[in-house]
Amino acid sequence: MALHEVDIWNRALSRVGDARLVPEASVAITSATAANPVVVTTGVHGYLDDELVLIRANVEMTEVNGRVFKINVLSTTTFELLEEDGSSYTAEATGGTVQRLPGAKRSKATFDAWDNIRDEVLESHPWANCTKRTRAARLNSAFTITAATGANPVVITTSAAHGYSVNDDILIEAVAGMTELNDRWFRVASPLPAPTNTFELSGEDGTTHTAYSSGGTVKKARTPFVPDSGYGARYALPSDHLRVVELTGSRALWMVENGELHTDESLTVPIQYIFRQRDVTQYRPALVNTLAYRLALELNEELTQSGRKRENALREWELFLSRSKHTDSLEQSAKPIEEDEWILSRLSGSVTARRFDR
């Protein structure tokens, strides 16, 4: 059975000596709207306002699978998923299942703690499957793409004159057909003199790409805002950002302030960041167990009324977190020590340097 939120909750509950949560019998979902909030239609469910339900096995709206929601009942066959904006999801037409969670004290305690604990643990380490790479940039308004040639280089046609120049940085998104271009940055190689709504993608050989079919947008990076912090530029970070890990391939200084990245890099800044991974089926065992330990620590005193047990749980949590981070960090090559002026001046021409070289 795939991992989901209640599986992790149950591991936590077992660690504090409490009974596990067993979802009630499932009710079939017939549809769910791509709206804010999501509205789910079922057979007669018998649920009440503010109860917790677990959703699984949706075919189209997979974003809600394996997750727990507080609901607002609309009728005997419909309810809203509170605070769940599904406007960017695919509407569910095939169906899945929904199960009510019993045990008011235990289910409420785990639900109330879940979002903050999940984000805290994710933020503590760049866990596998919980990091992304993107470019921070300030973008001009989008032009709609109307064509893309399978040539070398690819030639893009837009719905209106774009005004781009050679070496402008552009981002392409949401193309149908030639999906190889999606979510990638390119340099403009040569805006064609006529018509004024075409340009080439520098170095992009499209001869083996899937044929373009429709849609897509292109946006140009523009000069960033200058902050008061003393850095040369500031950029908005992605909405799912939890913590910036590094500026990829850059030695520039940087900091995050009020949800924005401040740095001296200009126009586009490649970053690696920890994101709010809500799909728990993507969590590897070390992360699942770490979350369970952290939840157990949070729930311990409330469910057991024992400060002593909480102290023991705290020691176990700190030890397990350290081990889990170490294990998760092993699946990559070791990073070499970068040379800088201090190291070179410290070692150059000295006995220490000669010993070090041996």
C-alpha atoms as one frame of an Amber mdcrd trajectory, in Angstrom:
protein
   0.000   0.000   0.000   1.308   3.407  -0.946   2.390   5.686   1.874   0.017
   8.492   2.802  -0.425  10.963   5.643  -2.297   8.591   7.961   0.447   5.970
   7.599   2.956   8.522   8.893   0.559   9.652  11.625   0.134   6.043  12.767
   3.885   5.564  13.062   3.961   8.645  15.287   1.023   7.470  17.389   2.595
   4.044  17.885   5.745   5.729  19.206   3.818   7.562  21.916   1.938   4.381
  22.892  -1.434   5.508  21.571  -3.888   3.427  19.538  -3.638   3.782  15.790
  -6.111   5.628  13.605  -8.134   3.240  11.434 -10.106   5.009   8.679 -13.764
   4.064   8.416 -15.246   2.193   5.453 -14.722   3.967   2.146 -17.357   5.902
   0.233 -17.059   6.160  -3.554 -16.209   9.550  -5.076 -18.038  10.273  -8.321
 -16.523  13.695  -9.095 -14.469  16.583  -7.727 -14.368  20.143  -9.054 -11.250
  22.010 -10.116 -12.270  24.993  -7.990 -11.366  26.924  -4.838 -12.228  25.139
  -2.638 -12.507  21.682  -4.206 -16.060  20.272  -4.005 -16.344  16.478  -3.809
 -19.447  14.524  -4.824 -20.082  11.037  -3.416 -22.887   8.704  -2.552 -24.673
   9.453   0.752 -21.730  10.017   3.111 -23.143  10.913   6.546 -20.264  13.295
   7.317 -20.418  16.405   9.519 -18.758  19.838   9.300 -15.111  19.995  10.435
 -14.606  16.235  10.337 -11.426  14.818   8.815 -11.433  12.627   5.709  -8.745
  10.746   3.800  -8.946  10.722  -0.016  -7.363   8.027  -2.165  -7.340   6.563
  -5.683  -8.562   9.556  -7.708  -7.690   9.027 -11.352  -7.565  12.626 -12.603
  -7.249  14.827  -9.504  -4.221  12.986  -8.120  -3.043  16.053  -6.160  -5.432
  15.179  -3.309  -4.625  11.465  -3.132  -3.280  10.165   0.177  -4.037  13.427
   1.972  -6.301  14.371   4.867  -8.711  17.311   4.732 -11.111  19.095   7.060
 -14.476  19.365   5.334 -17.494  21.635   5.132 -20.632  19.631   4.331 -22.821
  21.083   1.558 -25.383  18.253   1.250 -25.801  14.552   1.967 -23.673  13.809
  -1.116 -21.286  16.792  -1.393 -18.669  18.517   0.745 -15.864  21.072   0.364
 -12.203  20.426   1.122 -11.475  23.433   3.326  -8.538  25.628   2.266  -7.746
  23.422  -0.752  -7.446  25.509  -3.923  -7.916  23.080  -6.802  -8.277  25.667
  -9.558  -5.072  24.426 -11.219  -5.955  20.715 -10.815  -7.631  18.424 -13.319
 -11.300  17.906 -12.444 -12.099  14.399 -11.235 -14.602  12.551 -13.423 -13.668
   8.894 -12.912 -13.732   8.702  -9.128 -11.780   7.501  -6.104 -12.588   6.840
  -2.445 -13.005   8.892   0.727 -12.796   7.648   4.326 -13.662   9.436   7.563
 -11.045   9.428  10.340 -12.379   8.533  13.798 -10.889   9.436  17.186 -11.445
  13.161  17.668  -8.512  13.790  20.029  -5.908  11.767  18.145  -6.955  12.713
  14.630  -7.271  16.408  15.540  -3.860  16.430  17.231  -2.099  14.910  14.222
  -3.994  17.056  11.709  -3.285  20.290  13.569   0.430  19.486  13.851   0.930
  18.045  10.378   1.507  21.063   8.096   3.986  22.813  10.406   5.868  19.616
  11.294   6.095  18.542   7.649   7.497  21.921   6.570   9.904  22.039   9.531
  11.357  18.609   8.719  11.539  19.272   4.971  13.277  22.598   5.606  15.901
  20.984   7.840  17.652  19.108   5.008  17.574  18.882   1.174  15.874  15.477
   1.179  15.832  13.391  -1.992  12.719  14.178  -4.101  12.107  17.381  -2.127
  14.430  19.788  -3.969  14.054  21.610  -7.269  16.215  23.707  -9.549  14.895
  26.811 -11.221  15.952  30.339 -12.141  14.838  33.283 -10.096  14.005  36.147
 -12.422  11.774  39.161 -12.855   9.712  38.542 -15.979   8.027  40.688 -18.619
   4.462  39.934 -19.662   4.001  36.755 -21.682   3.653  36.460 -25.437   1.551
  33.590 -26.756   3.438  31.113 -28.935   1.703  30.173 -32.187   4.396  28.003
 -33.819   7.737  26.279 -33.165   9.739  24.637 -35.948  11.445  21.256 -35.639
  14.628  22.748 -37.058  18.188  23.569 -35.975  17.875  26.011 -34.340  14.218
  26.016 -33.329  12.344  29.079 -34.597   9.567  30.434 -32.374   6.628  32.463
 -33.684   4.579  34.622 -31.318   1.116  36.106 -31.683   2.492  39.678 -31.684
   5.757  41.543 -32.247   8.009  40.637 -29.297  10.795  43.247 -29.429  13.478
  40.758 -28.305  17.200  41.286 -28.935  20.163  38.944 -29.364  21.178  37.254
 -26.048  17.952  38.154 -24.252  17.083  35.488 -21.647  13.636  33.983 -22.185
  11.507  31.348 -20.427   9.186  29.012 -22.366   6.239  27.283 -20.686   3.068
  25.282 -21.430   3.801  24.298 -25.039   1.675  21.403 -26.346   3.401  18.958
 -28.656   7.012  20.173 -28.513   7.146  19.686 -24.737  10.951  19.459 -24.843
  10.931  23.287 -24.656   8.793  23.565 -21.534  10.062  25.117 -18.302  13.444
  25.923 -19.837  15.477  29.080 -20.282  16.991  29.997 -23.647  19.022  32.797
 -25.188  17.612  34.553 -28.215  20.030  33.753 -31.044  18.725  35.992 -33.767
  15.425  37.828 -33.960  14.499  37.441 -37.605  14.148  40.752 -39.453  10.785
  39.795 -40.923   8.304  39.060 -39.605   8.896  40.773 -36.257   7.163  38.037
 -34.279   9.777  35.302 -34.847  13.136  34.496 -33.257  15.625  31.621 -32.976
  16.550  29.699 -29.812  20.330  29.706 -29.434  21.809  26.192 -29.560  18.457
  24.376 -29.532  18.362  21.614 -32.141  14.710  20.707 -32.604  15.103  18.163
 -35.397  14.333  15.272 -33.017  11.748  17.116 -30.908   8.059  16.233 -30.952
   6.131  18.303 -33.469   4.602  21.502 -32.098   0.802  21.350 -31.879  -0.471
  24.408 -30.002  -0.128  27.007 -27.283   2.657  27.985 -24.947   4.040  31.250
 -23.645   7.380  33.026 -23.711   8.567  35.605 -21.151  11.695  37.726 -21.143
  13.820  38.344 -18.048  14.039  42.011 -17.205  16.156  44.149 -14.914  15.445
  43.204 -11.281  14.482  45.560  -8.490  17.322  46.915  -6.331  16.791  46.270
  -2.594  17.835  48.418   0.365  19.984  45.597   1.753  23.095  46.585  -0.184
  22.792  43.824  -2.789  22.331  44.634  -6.461  19.061  42.795  -7.088  16.087
  41.098  -5.474  13.846  38.365  -6.837  10.569  36.755  -5.757  10.982  33.088
  -4.827   8.639  30.292  -5.996   5.387  29.935  -4.048   6.343  26.407  -2.920
   9.767  27.524  -1.648  10.803  26.556   1.888  14.563  27.198   1.870  17.194
  28.110  -0.742  20.030  25.571  -0.707  22.463  27.263  -3.093  22.918  29.523
  -6.078  23.880  26.905  -8.664  27.299  27.476 -10.195  27.714  30.855  -8.519
  30.015  32.121  -5.769  28.025  35.317  -5.310  26.889  36.268  -1.823  23.155
  36.103  -1.169  20.483  36.122   1.494  16.717  35.569   1.765  14.642  38.327
   3.301  10.855  38.509   3.509  10.432  35.733   0.936  12.780  37.348  -1.595
  16.271  36.444  -2.756  18.830  39.277  -2.479  22.079  38.925  -4.452  24.386
  40.754  -6.853  23.569  38.319  -9.689  21.530  39.969 -12.422  18.671  39.055
 -14.767  18.450  35.310 -13.964  19.783  33.398 -10.960  19.910  29.561 -11.069
  18.944  28.254  -7.635  18.410  24.934  -5.909  15.724  25.060  -3.243  13.750
  22.838  -0.891  10.096  22.903  -1.892   6.879  22.065  -0.066   6.527  18.484
  -1.295   2.961  17.512  -0.390   2.925  14.158  -2.189   4.009  11.835   0.616
   4.268   8.903  -1.801   7.490  10.582  -2.984   9.058  10.468   0.498  11.844
   7.969   0.987  11.926   5.735   4.106  14.375   7.916   6.057  12.124  10.962
   5.608   8.955   9.009   6.486  10.501   7.751   9.725  11.967  11.160  10.558
   8.533  12.772  10.186   7.016  10.081  12.414   9.632  10.717  15.125   9.033
  14.481  14.948   5.249  14.093  15.118   5.647  11.719  18.067   7.676  14.373
  19.872   4.978  16.972  19.192   2.113  14.714  20.282   3.835  13.035  23.215
   2.923  15.338  26.077  -0.594  16.062  24.804  -1.498  12.388  24.444   0.455
  10.897  27.372   0.592  13.821  29.872   4.173  12.753  30.617   7.072  15.214
  30.537   9.512  12.343  31.101   8.335  10.538  27.982   8.682  13.780  26.024
  12.307  14.173  27.151  13.051  10.621  26.022  11.323  11.298  22.691  13.396
  14.466  22.238  16.673  12.566  22.646  15.526   9.871  20.231  14.411  12.497
  17.694  17.728  14.372  17.722  19.697  11.139  17.254  17.433   9.844  14.497
  17.416  13.158  12.608  21.219  13.203  12.534  21.386   9.631  11.240  18.682
  10.209   8.630  20.392  13.309   7.238  23.677  11.436   6.999  22.071   8.495
   5.175  20.165  10.729   2.765  23.310  12.743   1.955  25.319   9.707   0.841
  23.685   9.341  -2.577  25.850  11.908  -4.346  29.500  12.485  -5.168  31.613
  14.327  -2.639  31.950  18.019  -3.372  35.549  19.151  -3.865  36.971  21.880
  -1.674  36.967  25.063  -3.725  40.173  27.040  -3.981  39.933  30.634  -2.897
  42.396  33.420  -2.162  42.665  32.545   1.529  43.519  28.871   0.876  45.987
  29.700  -1.875  47.780  32.347   0.202  47.844  30.039   3.219  49.366  27.087
   1.348  51.316  28.580  -1.543  55.057  27.986  -1.332  54.986  26.658   2.226
  56.040  23.404   3.796  52.399  22.791   4.600  51.534  23.049   0.925  54.188
  20.513  -0.036  52.987  18.086   2.620  49.401  18.642   1.504  50.277  17.798
  -2.106  51.667  14.461  -1.010
